[in-house]
Amino acid sequence: MGIPAPSSVDLDACIDVEEQQMCVGYDDGDSEGQREASKEGARAGAERGFEYGQEIGYYAGALLAWRRHSKDLSRGALSALAALERALASVPRDPSDERVHAALADARARWRQAVAVTGNSVAPFALADVGMPGDSSSF
């Protein structure tokens, strides 16, 4: 046997092999890209969810502190705190709920109102660098 004569080589079969391998490579790359995008999306979603939870927790903690001193607050301040409490309760806990952003924006507005009405100078909310590279803090 040996090397086939040039006249017996089927060039169409060679081209078909190349096209088949290109398709296999494309499909493999597409699958890998989808897996990587899914991982990245999950990571980004978890980070964003943590940020939202941290912000809501900050507002809820301040609300509890204000409630402890409610005897010193005006009726308007108590009304603003009640509105903040309702706004926080209305934030959906399901991250796929499309109302999350609007409800969080409402909670932020109620927060600003409560800060203004109570007359307290409360530090504005800022994300902590918990879990970030180089962070040595722990709970």
Buried (B, 14 or more C-beta within 10 A) or exposed (E): EEEEEEEEEEEEEEEEEEEEEEEEEEEEEEEEEEEEEEEEEEEEEEEEEBEBEBBBEBBBEBBEEBEEEEEEBEEEBBBBBEBBBEBBEBBBEEEEEEEBEEBBEBBBEBBEBBBEBBEBEBEEBEEEEEEEEEEEEEE
